[in-house]
Amino acid sequence: MTVASIGKIEPKGVYRVLNGEHGASLGTIISLAKGLEIEPKELFDFEFFLDKG
């Protein structure tokens, strides 16, 4: 099974989100997390540095 099928979303939708062509809605984020078998918050666990200048 694929992430898209487990999360019940179109593979084309997954592709568009991953390539930055489309922003992910909360529903899409939850579906991706289900497909990956992780908590949705794990999709947002990354370093992000803001320019304070």
Backbone hydrogen bonds, N-H to C=O, Kabsch-Sander energy under -0.5 kcal/mol:
donor,donor_aa,acceptor,acceptor_aa,energy
6,I,2,T,-2.6
7,G,3,V,-2.5
8,K,4,A,-0.6
9,I,4,A,-2.6
13,G,10,E,-0.8
14,V,10,E,-1.6
15,Y,11,P,-2.4
16,R,12,K,-2.2
17,V,13,G,-2.0
18,L,14,V,-2.6
19,N,15,Y,-1.8
20,G,17,V,-1.4
21,E,16,R,-2.2
22,H,16,R,-1.3
29,I,25,S,-2.4
30,I,26,L,-2.4
31,S,27,G,-2.3
32,L,28,T,-2.8
33,A,29,I,-2.3
34,K,30,I,-2.4
35,G,31,S,-2.4
36,L,32,L,-2.0
37,E,33,A,-0.9
37,E,34,K,-0.7
38,I,33,A,-2.3
42,E,39,E,-1.9
43,L,40,P,-1.6
44,F,41,K,-1.4
45,D,42,E,-1.1
46,F,44,F,-1.4
50,L,48,F,-0.5
52,K,50,L,-0.7
